[in-house]
Amino acid sequence: MNKLLVISLLALTPTLLLKADRMLIETESFSDHGGWKLDTQFIREMGSPYLMAHGLGNPVKDATTTIEVKEGGNYQLFARTKDWVARWEAKGQPGRFQLIINGTPVKTTFGTRGVKWDWQGGGKVTLKKGKNTLALRDLTGFNGRCDAIYLTNYKEVPPNDSEILPDWRREMLGITEKPLEKKYDLVVVGGGYSGMGAAISAARMGCKVALIQDRGVLGGNGSSEVRVWAKGNIRRGKYPRIGEIIEEIADKAKKSPGTYEEFEDEKKERIVRAEKNIDLQLYHHAFKVEKKGNKISAVHAFDVRSSQVTRFSGTLFVDATGHGTIGYLAGADHTMTEKGRMGMSNMWAWANKEKAISFPDTPWALDLNMADFPYPRDFHGQWFWESGYDKDPLGDAEGIRDWNLRAVFGAFNAMKNRDGADKHPNSILTWVAYVGGPRESRRLLGDVILTEEDIVSKRDFPDGCVPSTWSIDLHYPKKQYAKKFPDNPFISYAVHGKGVDRSYGYPVPYRCFYSRNIENLFMAGRCISVTHEALGTVRVMKTCGMMGEVVGRAASICVKHDCLPRSVYEQHLGELIELIKLPGKAFRLTVNDKITIPSDAMEIAGPHGAPNGLDPKKFPGVVDDAKASFKGKWTKGQGLKPYFSYGYQYSSDPASTATFTLEAPEAGQYDTQIAYQPHPNRGKSVPVEVRTGDQRTKLITVVNMTEKPSFKNGFHSVGRITLRKGQKVMVELSAKGAQGNVHVDAAKLLPVE
C-alpha cells in the first residue's frame, strides 16, 4: 500500500468552503521499483530510506506507481533529493532524473542541486481527479536518488526534517494509530552473521526470538549486496562445537567479491525461517528504544516499505547492528576510535565482452589515471577499495560510500577512456557494491574490554569461549595512492600482527558480549567490548557469528533462571559451558524442555577444527603429517590440494627431516607410499629412507617432487617391504640434497595383492 495520505481541509467558516489537497509519496512505497535500488543504509543520517538508480552508467528501468487524487487541478511539485557530488564541487551532475506524471515528463530535471538532502521544486503540474500514474526516470545510470515526492496546492515548501518519521510525515502518511505490539524472550537487531548466530542459537535452546533486519537479505557484509567472503576459523579451540551453526549458514565464496550465487542469500533465509521460534522481520529499521531504569523494555522498528511501526518488547536484547546503535540509543557505555579507524569498502567487478563497449565520461568522479590505483586483476576491485579512515562512520556514512563510488567510476573511466583505453575496449562493469562494507565504528563496553596485550600474551579468562583465529589485522591508507587525495585516501593495505594462534584460536571472553550498564543488553559482532587493536582479530564474520551462538545460549539461561547476562557469568557459567559443548543442531522447544540431539548433528571437531582436507579416517592405513616426527625448520601450507587433514609441511633446510612411523596390521608384503603434491619449487631429488624398527631392512629411494605422483590423492611408491604382524616401519624424508622444498603430507602401507 502506498504511503499516501490525501488531506482535505475544510475552512471553519461556512462562507469559505475551500478544499485543498496535499500528498506525500515515499518512493520506497512505489508499487514497482523497476531498476531502482531500495537503499536503507543511511536512515539515521537523513531520516528515510530512498530509491537510487544504480545502473553502472546505464539508465535503469523506471520506478512506477499510481496515486489517487481527490480533486483534480494544479499542484506544486517537490522531490526530496540532492546533487550527490556537489559537496566536492565536482563537475557534472551524475544523479539526474525526471518525474513522469501521466506519461508526460515534468520540465524540471531533478538531482541537480543541493549539497544536502532537501526539497527541489518542480513547478506546477496538473493532476486529474482519480488515478494518476507517477514514474521516476533515471537519466544517467549513475546513482540518482529520490526520497519522497510532495504535491500541494498550498504555497508552501515541505519541512526538510531528517528525523526518522517526524510528526509531519506521520500525519501525512496516516500513521496515527499505535504501533503494532509483539513480545519475545529475545529481540535481536541486525541480520548479519552475529545476529543470525544469536537468533538461531537462542531459538534452538527454547527462546521466542525476533530477528530484525533493515534490508531484504540476511548476511550483512556476507550477503550478495556486499560480498565479503566469510573468514575466521570455526569449530576449534576450547569448545569446538561453537561454530557449527555458522557452518550451516556460511557462504562458500571462492573470492571476495564473489558472484551473487556464491553468497546464497536464499539459503540463509531458508535456514532462519525453518526455526519455529524465530519471527524474522526483514525490511524493518529499528529506530527507537524504550527503557525502564537500566533495562531496555522495547525497540520500535518501522517497515521501510510502508512505514508501519511495530513495538518489539522483550526480556532480553541483542545489538548485532555492527554500529552499536541499540546500545547507543539505550545509553550504553561506548567508545569509538577518534582517528585512524578502519574504513568502508565498496568492491566491484568487471569483465570482457566479445565486442567493444563504450563507457560514459565521468568528469564528476575522482580524477584518476592508471597509476593512481592498483590494477583490478582477476576482474575484481577487492577489499582494499576502502576509504573513510578519519571520516564520520555514523553521521556521514553516505558521504564515505559516495566517495568510494567516485573512486570506482573514476578508475573504470581511466581504464575505458584514458590511458587504459587501448587495453580495455571490450571491458564492462558487471557489479559495484552500492551497500558499503563498514569495518569499524562504535563499540559497546562490557565487563571486560579485550586488548591486544590480552590476546598476544594469551591471557586466560575463565569465560574465554569464542576462538578468534584471524590475525590482528588493521587497515591503513596505502601511501603511494594517498598522495593524490590525502584528505580521504581510497586504497588501503593491511598490517597483520603476530601473536594469534590461527589454528587453535584465542578464546574471547563471554564478558565482552554484554553491556556493563544496560542490564539486559547483549552485543555480538564488531560492536563488542574490545579495543581498536583487538577489533582487528575479532571482526571477521565467522568469528562474529560464533559470538552470536554463545549469546544465544546465554540468553536461554537468562530466560530459564529469570536472570540477567552478567548473572550468567557470576552464577551460571558452568551451565553456559555445558550448553556450548552441545552440537549446533541441539534443540528444545522451550527453555524448560529436555534437550534433543538430532541424528544429523555434526561430528565434533578437534581443538584445531574439523579437517578442511581429506579425512585420514576414511583412508585405511593413512598416517597424517600431524603424527610424524619433525626436525629442523618446517612451514605449514595449504596451497596445494588435495591434502590430508589441515594441510602439509615443507622445508628446504638441509638439517630438516620428517619421520612417519607405520605399523603392519597383518603379516605380508606392503607397498610403502608417501603423499605429496607437485610444484616447480619442490625437490627434484628428495631422499626417502624406509627401514624397520630392528634395522634389518632398509630401502632408499629418490623422489622428484616436481613431477606428478603415481597414484590418487598424491600418493607415490617408495618401495616394497615384507613385514610381520605389528612390525613397525619408519619412513624418513630428508631435505639434504633435495634440490628444493621437501613436501610432507601423509604416508601409508598398502597391502600387495
C-alpha positions in Angstrom: 0.0 0.0 0.0 1.3 3.4 -0.9 2.4 5.7 1.9 0.0 8.3 0.8 -2.5 10.5 2.5 -4.8 13.0 0.9 -5.7 15.5 3.5 -8.9 17.5 2.7 -9.1 20.7 4.8 -12.4 22.4 5.1 -12.5 26.1 6.3 -14.1 26.6 9.6 -16.5 29.3 8.3 -19.3 28.1 6.1 -18.8 31.0 3.7 -15.3 29.9 2.5 -15.8 26.2 2.0 -12.3 25.9 0.5 -10.9 22.4 -0.2 -7.2 21.8 -0.6 -5.2 18.7 -1.1 -1.6 17.8 0.0 0.1 14.5 -0.9 3.3 12.9 0.3 4.5 9.8 -1.6 7.5 8.0 -0.3 9.4 6.5 -3.2 10.2 3.3 -1.4 6.4 2.6 -1.4 6.2 2.7 -5.2 4.4 -0.4 -6.4 7.2 -1.2 -8.9 10.8 -0.2 -8.2 11.8 -1.0 -11.7 15.6 -0.9 -11.8 16.0 1.4 -8.9 17.5 0.1 -5.7 16.0 0.4 -2.2 18.7 2.0 -0.1 18.2 1.7 3.7 21.8 2.3 4.9 21.6 5.9 5.9 18.2 6.2 7.5 19.7 7.5 10.8 21.5 10.3 8.8 18.8 11.6 6.5 15.6 10.2 8.1 14.3 7.8 5.5 15.1 5.0 3.0 15.2 6.1 -0.6 15.3 4.8 -4.2 18.6 5.0 -6.0 19.4 4.5 -9.8 22.5 2.2 -9.5 22.9 1.4 -13.2 26.7 1.4 -13.6 26.5 4.1 -16.3 23.3 2.8 -18.0 20.0 4.4 -17.1 17.8 2.0 -15.2 14.2 1.0 -15.7 11.6 3.4 -14.4 10.1 3.1 -10.9 6.4 3.4 -11.2 3.3 3.8 -9.0 -0.3 5.0 -9.1 -1.8 7.7 -6.8 -5.4 8.5 -6.1 -6.3 12.2 -6.3 -9.5 13.5 -4.7 -9.6 16.8 -6.6 -8.0 17.4 -10.0 -6.2 20.7 -10.7 -2.8 22.3 -10.5 -0.3 21.3 -7.8 3.1 22.4 -6.7 5.6 19.6 -7.1 8.7 18.9 -4.9 11.1 16.0 -4.8 13.4 15.4 -1.8 16.8 14.7 -3.4 20.3 16.0 -3.7 23.2 16.5 -6.2 25.3 13.8 -4.7 28.7 15.1 -5.9 28.0 18.8 -5.2 29.7 18.6 -1.8 33.1 18.1 -3.6 32.3 20.8 -6.2 32.7 18.2 -8.8 32.0 18.9 -12.5 28.8 17.5 -13.9 25.6 16.2 -12.2 25.6 12.4 -12.3 22.4 11.9 -10.3 19.9 13.5 -12.8 16.4 12.1 -13.1 12.9 13.1 -14.3 9.4 12.7 -12.8 6.9 11.4 -15.3 3.2 12.2 -14.5 0.5 10.5 -16.5 3.1 9.8 -19.2 4.4 13.4 -19.5 7.8 14.4 -18.2 8.0 17.3 -15.8 10.1 20.1 -17.2 12.5 20.2 -14.2 15.4 17.9 -14.1 15.9 16.7 -10.5 19.1 15.7 -8.6 20.8 18.8 -9.9 21.2 21.0 -6.8 21.8 20.7 -3.1 24.8 19.6 -1.2 22.5 18.1 1.4 19.1 16.4 1.2 16.4 18.9 0.5 13.2 19.5 -1.4 13.8 20.6 -5.1 10.9 22.4 -6.6 9.5 21.1 -9.9 7.0 23.9 -10.6 3.3 23.4 -11.3 1.8 20.1 -12.5 -1.7 19.1 -13.4 -3.3 16.1 -11.8 -6.7 14.7 -12.8 -9.3 13.5 -10.4 -9.0 9.8 -9.6 -6.0 7.7 -10.6 -2.7 9.3 -11.8 0.5 7.5 -12.8 3.9 8.6 -11.4 7.3 7.4 -12.5 11.0 8.1 -11.7 13.1 8.1 -14.9 16.8 7.8 -14.5 18.8 9.9 -17.0 22.4 8.7 -16.3 22.7 5.3 -14.6 25.0 7.0 -12.0 23.2 6.8 -8.7 20.5 9.4 -8.8 18.4 9.3 -5.7 14.9 10.3 -4.5 13.5 10.1 -1.0 9.9 11.4 -1.5 7.6 13.4 -3.7 5.3 16.1 -2.3 2.3 17.6 -4.1 0.4 20.6 -2.8 -1.9 23.4 -3.9 -0.7 25.5 -1.0 2.1 28.0 -1.4 4.5 26.1 0.8 7.7 24.2 0.9 7.5 20.9 2.9 9.7 20.8 6.1 13.2 19.3 5.5 13.3 17.2 8.7 15.9 14.5 8.9 14.4 12.9 12.0 13.1 9.4 11.5 9.3 9.6 10.9 8.9 13.2 12.3 5.4 14.2 13.2 4.5 15.9 9.9 5.4 12.8 7.9 3.5 10.6 10.3 0.5 12.9 9.8 0.9 12.9 6.0 1.3 9.2 5.8 -1.7 8.5 8.1 0.5 6.8 10.8 -1.6 7.9 13.7 -2.6 4.6 15.3 -0.5 3.0 18.0 2.4 0.7 16.8 1.7 -3.0 16.4 2.7 -4.9 19.5 4.9 -8.0 19.6 6.5 -9.6 22.6 9.5 -12.0 22.8 12.1 -13.6 25.1 14.9 -12.2 22.9 14.9 -9.3 20.4 17.9 -9.4 18.0 18.6 -6.3 15.9 20.8 -6.9 12.9 20.7 -9.8 10.4 24.4 -10.3 9.7 26.4 -13.3 10.8 26.3 -12.3 14.5 22.6 -11.7 14.5 21.8 -14.9 12.7 24.0 -16.8 15.0 22.3 -15.3 18.1 18.8 -15.8 16.8 19.3 -19.5 15.7 21.2 -20.4 18.8 18.6 -18.9 21.2 15.7 -20.3 19.2 17.1 -23.8 19.3 17.5 -23.5 23.1 13.8 -22.6 23.5 13.7 -18.8 23.3 11.0 -17.0 21.4 13.1 -14.7 19.2 12.5 -11.7 16.9 15.2 -11.1 14.3 15.0 -7.6 12.9 16.9 -6.7 9.7 16.6 -3.4 7.8 17.3 -4.9 4.4 15.7 -7.6 2.3 18.5 -10.1 2.7 20.4 -11.6 5.6 24.2 -11.8 5.9 25.3 -8.2 6.3 28.8 -7.9 4.9 28.5 -11.5 3.9 25.4 -11.0 1.7 25.3 -10.7 -2.1 24.9 -7.0 -1.7 28.4 -6.5 -0.1 30.1 -9.9 -0.9 32.8 -10.1 1.7 33.6 -13.8 2.0 33.2 -15.4 5.4 36.6 -15.6 7.2 37.7 -16.7 10.6 38.2 -20.4 11.5 35.4 -22.1 13.3 34.8 -25.3 15.3 38.0 -25.4 17.3 39.7 -24.3 20.5 38.4 -25.0 24.0 34.8 -25.6 22.7 34.9 -26.9 19.2 31.1 -27.2 19.0 30.9 -23.4 18.7 30.7 -22.6 15.0 28.5 -25.5 13.9 25.5 -23.1 13.4 27.7 -20.8 11.4 28.9 -23.8 9.3 25.3 -24.2 8.3 24.8 -20.7 7.1 28.2 -19.6 5.9 28.9 -18.9 2.2 31.5 -20.9 0.3 32.6 -18.0 -1.9 36.0 -18.6 -3.6 36.8 -14.9 -4.0 35.9 -11.6 -2.4 33.9 -10.2 -4.1 32.4 -13.4 -5.5 29.3 -14.0 -7.5 25.7 -13.3 -6.4 25.0 -17.1 -6.3 28.0 -17.9 -4.1 26.7 -15.8 -1.2 23.5 -17.9 -1.0 21.1 -15.3 0.4 18.2 -17.7 -0.1 19.9 -20.4 1.9 20.5 -18.1 4.9 16.8 -17.0 4.9 15.6 -20.6 4.5 17.6 -21.8 7.5 16.4 -18.9 9.6 12.7 -19.4 8.6 12.9 -23.1 9.4 13.3 -22.2 13.1 9.7 -22.2 14.6 10.9 -20.0 17.4 12.2 -17.2 15.2 10.0 -14.4 13.9 12.0 -12.9 11.0 11.3 -9.3 10.3 13.1 -8.2 7.1 12.8 -4.6 5.8 12.5 -3.3 9.4 14.6 -0.5 10.7 15.0 -0.2 14.5 15.0 3.5 15.4 13.8 3.9 19.0 14.5 2.3 22.3 12.2 2.3 25.4 13.8 1.8 28.8 12.8 1.1 32.4 15.7 2.0 34.7 18.8 0.4 33.3 16.9 -2.1 31.2 15.5 -2.0 27.7 11.8 -2.7 27.6 11.1 -2.4 23.9 12.6 -1.5 20.5 10.5 0.3 17.9 11.1 -0.5 14.2 9.3 0.6 11.1 8.8 -1.2 7.8 11.0 0.6 5.3 8.4 0.0 2.6 5.2 1.1 4.3 6.4 3.0 7.4 4.2 0.8 9.7 5.7 0.9 13.1 6.0 -2.2 15.4 6.9 -2.2 19.0 9.1 -5.2 19.8 9.0 -5.7 23.6 11.3 -8.3 25.2 13.1 -9.7 28.2 16.5 -9.5 26.5 18.0 -7.7 23.6 21.0 -8.3 21.3 22.7 -5.4 19.5 24.1 -7.0 16.3 23.9 -3.8 14.2 27.7 -3.5 13.8 27.4 0.1 14.8 26.2 -0.4 18.4 23.1 1.5 17.5 20.7 -0.1 20.0 23.2 0.2 22.8 23.8 3.9 21.9 20.0 4.7 21.9 19.7 2.9 25.3 22.6 5.0 26.8 25.0 2.1 26.9 28.7 3.0 27.7 30.5 3.0 24.4 33.6 4.3 22.7 34.9 4.9 19.2 38.4 5.4 18.0 38.7 9.1 17.1 41.1 8.9 14.1 42.7 6.2 12.0 39.8 3.8 12.1 39.4 1.1 9.5 37.1 2.3 6.8 34.3 1.2 4.5 34.8 -0.9 1.3 32.7 -0.9 -1.8 34.0 -3.6 -4.0 33.4 -4.1 -7.8 33.9 -6.4 -10.7 34.3 -6.2 -14.4 34.5 -8.5 -17.4 35.5 -8.6 -21.1 32.8 -9.0 -23.8 33.2 -10.1 -27.4 32.8 -6.6 -28.9 33.8 -3.1 -28.0 31.6 -1.4 -25.4 31.7 2.3 -24.5 31.6 3.8 -21.1 30.4 7.4 -20.4 33.0 10.0 -19.4 32.8 10.7 -15.6 34.1 14.3 -15.0 32.4 14.2 -11.6 34.3 11.0 -10.5 37.8 11.1 -8.9 40.3 12.3 -11.4 42.3 9.1 -11.9 44.8 7.7 -14.4 46.0 4.1 -14.3 48.9 4.8 -12.0 46.5 6.2 -9.3 45.1 2.9 -8.3 46.1 -0.8 -8.2 45.1 -2.6 -11.4 42.0 -4.7 -10.6 43.4 -8.1 -11.6 41.2 -11.2 -11.8 38.4 -8.8 -12.8 37.9 -7.7 -9.2 38.2 -4.5 -7.2 38.8 -6.2 -3.9 38.6 -5.4 -0.2 41.2 -2.6 -0.4 38.9 -0.3 -2.2 38.3 1.4 1.1 38.1 4.9 2.5 36.7 7.0 5.4 39.5 6.3 7.9 39.1 9.7 9.5 35.6 10.5 8.4 32.4 10.1 10.5 31.3 6.5 10.0 28.0 7.2 11.7 27.0 10.7 10.7 28.5 10.7 7.2 28.4 7.0 6.1 26.6 8.1 2.9 29.5 10.5 2.1 32.0 7.7 2.6 30.0 5.4 0.3 29.6 8.1 -2.3 33.4 8.8 -2.3 34.0 5.1 -2.9 31.6 5.2 -5.8 33.5 8.2 -7.3 36.7 6.2 -6.9 35.4 3.1 -8.6 33.8 5.0 -11.5 37.0 7.2 -11.8 39.1 4.1 -12.0 36.9 2.5 -14.6 36.9 5.7 -16.6 40.7 5.6 -16.6 40.5 2.0 -17.9 38.0 2.9 -20.6 38.6 6.5 -21.6 42.1 7.5 -20.5 45.5 5.8 -20.5 44.0 2.3 -20.1 41.7 2.6 -23.1 43.9 0.6 -25.5 43.7 -2.4 -23.3 40.0 -2.3 -22.4 37.8 -1.6 -25.4 35.7 -4.7 -24.6 35.6 -4.2 -20.8 32.4 -3.7 -18.9 31.4 -3.1 -15.3 29.4 -6.1 -14.1 28.8 -5.2 -10.5 29.6 -2.4 -8.0 28.5 -2.6 -4.4 26.2 0.2 -3.5 25.8 -1.1 0.0 29.0 -0.3 1.9 31.0 -2.8 3.9 32.0 -1.0 7.1 34.7 -2.3 9.4 34.8 -0.1 12.4 32.6 2.4 14.3 31.1 2.4 17.7 32.0 -0.3 20.3 29.9 -1.0 23.4 31.7 -1.6 26.7 31.2 -4.7 28.7 32.7 -6.1 32.0 35.9 -6.9 30.1 37.4 -4.7 27.4 39.6 -7.1 25.5 43.0 -5.6 24.5 45.8 -6.6 22.0 48.0 -7.4 25.0 45.4 -9.9 26.3 45.4 -11.7 23.0 49.2 -11.7 22.4 50.0 -12.7 25.9 47.3 -15.4 25.7 45.6 -14.1 28.9 43.4 -16.9 30.2 39.9 -15.7 31.1 37.7 -18.3 32.9 34.9 -17.4 30.4 37.1 -17.5 27.3 35.0 -19.2 24.7 34.8 -17.9 21.1 38.0 -18.7 19.2 39.4 -15.8 17.3 41.9 -17.0 14.7 42.2 -14.0 12.4 45.5 -12.2 12.9 45.3 -8.6 14.4 44.6 -7.2 11.0 44.4 -3.4 10.9 43.9 -1.3 7.7 45.7 1.9 6.8 45.7 4.2 3.7 48.3 3.0 1.2 50.8 5.8 0.8 51.5 5.5 -2.9 47.8 6.0 -3.7 47.1 8.5 -0.8 49.2 11.3 -2.3 46.6 12.5 -4.8 43.7 12.5 -2.3 45.4 13.0 1.2 42.1 14.1 2.8 40.4 10.9 2.0 42.6 8.1 0.5 40.6 5.3 -1.1 43.1 2.4 -1.2 44.1 0.5 1.9 46.7 -2.0 3.0 46.5 -4.5 5.8 49.0 -4.9 8.6 48.8 -8.4 10.1 50.1 -8.5 13.7 51.6 -11.6 15.2 50.5 -13.5 18.3 47.2 -15.1 17.3 47.2 -18.9 17.1 45.4 -19.2 13.8 44.7 -22.9 14.2 43.5 -23.2 17.8 42.4 -19.6 18.3 42.4 -17.1 21.2 39.3 -17.6 23.4 37.4 -14.3 23.6 35.7 -14.0 27.0 31.9 -14.0 27.3 32.1 -10.8 29.4 32.8 -8.9 26.2 29.3 -9.8 24.9 27.1 -7.9 27.3 26.8 -4.2 28.3 28.3 -3.2 31.6 25.5 -0.7 32.3 22.4 -1.7 30.3 21.5 -4.8 32.3 19.6 -6.8 29.7 21.6 -6.0 26.6 23.9 -8.4 24.8 26.1 -7.5 21.9 27.6 -9.6 19.2 29.8 -8.7 16.2 32.2 -5.8 15.6 30.5 -3.7 18.3 31.6 -5.9 21.2 33.8 -4.7 24.1 37.3 -4.6 22.6 39.9 -2.0 21.8 40.6 -0.8 18.3 43.6 -3.1 18.0 41.7 -6.2 19.4 38.9 -5.4 16.9 41.5 -6.3 14.2 41.2 -10.0 15.1 37.6 -10.4 16.2 35.8 -8.5 13.4 35.7 -11.2 10.7 32.3 -12.7 10.0 32.6 -16.3 11.2 34.1 -15.1 14.4 31.3 -12.6 14.9 28.8 -15.4 14.1 30.2 -17.6 16.9 29.8 -14.7 19.3 26.1 -14.8 18.4 26.0 -18.6 19.1 27.3 -18.0 22.6 25.0 -15.1 23.2 22.0 -17.2 22.1 22.9 -20.0 24.6 23.4 -17.4 27.4 20.0 -15.8 26.6 18.3 -19.2 27.1 19.9 -19.4 30.6 18.7 -15.9 31.4 15.1 -16.9 30.4 15.2 -20.2 32.2 16.5 -18.7 35.5 15.0 -15.3 35.2 18.4 -13.6 35.4 20.5 -11.1 33.5 23.5 -11.6 31.2 26.0 -10.7 34.0 24.5 -13.4 36.2 25.3 -16.0 33.6 29.0 -15.3 34.3 28.7 -14.9 38.0 26.2 -17.7 38.8 25.7 -20.0 35.8 29.0 -20.1 33.9 29.1 -23.9 34.3 25.7 -24.2 32.7 26.8 -22.0 29.8 29.9 -24.1 29.2 27.7 -27.2 29.1 25.4 -25.6 26.5 28.2 -24.5 24.3 29.6 -28.1 24.4 26.4 -29.3 22.7 26.1 -29.7 18.9 24.8 -26.7 17.0 21.7 -28.6 16.0 20.7 -29.5 19.6 17.3 -28.1 20.4 14.4 -27.9 22.8 11.0 -26.3 22.2 11.1 -24.2 25.4 13.9 -23.4 27.9 12.4 -25.9 30.3 12.2 -28.9 27.9 14.7 -31.7 27.6 17.4 -31.1 25.0 17.3 -33.3 21.9 20.4 -34.2 19.8 19.2 -34.8 16.3 20.7 -37.6 14.2 22.1 -35.2 11.6 24.2 -33.3 14.3 27.8 -32.6 13.1 30.6 -34.8 14.3 32.6 -32.9 16.9 35.8 -31.3 15.6 39.1 -31.3 17.3 40.8 -28.4 19.1 42.3 -27.3 15.7 39.0 -27.6 13.9 37.4 -30.0 11.5 39.8 -31.2 8.8 39.4 -29.0 5.7 41.3 -31.5 3.6 40.9 -35.3 3.1 39.9 -37.1 6.3 42.6 -39.7 7.1 39.9 -41.8 9.0 38.3 -42.5 5.7 41.5 -43.9 4.2 42.6 -47.1 5.9 46.3 -47.1 7.0 46.9 -43.4 6.2 49.1 -41.6 8.8 48.8 -37.8 8.5 51.8 -35.4 8.9 50.4 -34.3 12.2 51.6 -37.6 13.7 55.0 -37.5 12.1 58.2 -36.5 13.9 59.9 -33.4 12.6 63.4 -32.0 13.0 64.7 -28.7 11.6 62.7 -25.7 10.1 59.3 -26.5 8.6 56.5 -24.4 7.3 52.8 -25.3 7.2 51.0 -25.0 3.9 47.5 -25.4 2.4 48.0 -24.0 -1.1 48.5 -27.3 -3.0 45.4 -29.6 -3.0 44.3 -32.2 -2.2 45.9 -32.7 1.2 45.0 -34.6 4.3 43.6 -33.1 7.4 44.6 -29.5 7.9 47.4 -29.2 5.3 51.0 -30.2 4.9 54.5 -29.1 5.8 57.5 -28.2 3.6 61.2 -27.3 4.1 64.4 -26.7 2.2 66.6 -26.6 5.3 69.3 -29.3 4.8 69.0 -30.2 8.5 65.3 -30.9 8.2 63.8 -34.4 8.4 60.3 -35.8 8.8 59.7 -39.4 10.0 56.5 -41.4 9.8 56.0 -44.5 12.0 53.8 -47.1 10.3 52.6 -50.5 11.6 51.7 -53.6 9.7 48.1 -54.7 10.5 48.9 -58.2 9.3 51.9 -60.2 8.1 52.6 -59.8 4.4 54.2 -57.7 1.7 53.4 -54.0 1.6 54.0 -51.1 -0.8 55.3 -48.1 1.2 53.8 -44.9 -0.1 54.2 -41.1 0.7 51.8 -38.4 -0.3 52.9 -35.1 -1.8 51.7 -32.5 -4.4 54.0 -31.4 -7.2 55.2 -27.9 -7.7 58.1 -26.3 -9.6 59.8 -25.3 -6.3 59.6 -28.8 -4.8 62.7 -31.0 -4.5 63.9 -32.7 -7.7 65.8 -35.4 -5.7 64.2 -35.9 -2.3 65.8 -38.8 -0.3 63.3 -41.2 1.3 64.5 -43.9 3.6 62.3 -46.9 4.6 63.5 -49.0 7.5 62.1 -51.4 10.0 62.5 -50.9 13.7 65.1 -53.6 14.0 67.1 -52.1 11.1 67.0 -55.5 9.3 65.5 -53.9 6.2 66.4 -50.6 4.7 65.3 -49.0 1.4 66.4 -45.7 0.0 64.5 -44.0 -2.8 65.0 -40.6 -4.5 61.7 -38.8 -5.4 61.3 -36.0 -7.9 58.5 -33.9 -6.3 58.3 -31.5 -9.3 56.6 -34.4 -11.1 53.1 -35.8 -10.6 52.9 -38.6 -8.1 51.9 -42.1 -9.3 48.6 -42.6 -7.5 45.4 -40.8 -6.5 45.4 -38.2 -3.7 49.1 -37.6 -4.1 50.5 -41.0 -3.2 53.8 -42.2 -4.6 55.6 -45.6 -4.0 58.9 -45.6 -2.2 59.5 -49.3 -2.1 58.0 -52.7 -1.2 58.7 -54.4 2.1 57.8 -57.7 3.8 56.6 -57.3 7.4 55.4 -59.4 10.4 52.1 -58.5 12.0 52.5 -55.5 14.2 56.0 -54.7 12.9 56.8 -51.0 12.8 58.3 -49.2 9.8 59.9 -45.8 9.7 59.7 -43.6 6.6 62.1 -40.7 6.7 62.1 -37.8 4.2 65.2 -35.5 4.2 65.8 -32.1 2.8 69.5 -32.7 2.5 70.4 -32.8 -1.2 66.7 -32.4 -2.2 67.2 -29.5 -4.6 64.1 -27.8 -3.5 61.3 -28.0 -0.9 60.5 -31.4 0.6 56.7 -31.8 0.7 55.4 -33.9 3.6 51.6 -34.7 3.8 51.0 -38.4 4.7 52.3 -41.9 4.4 50.7 -45.4 4.4 51.3 -49.1 4.0 49.3 -50.6 1.1 49.0 -54.5 1.1 50.3 -56.1 -2.0 47.8 -58.5 -3.5 
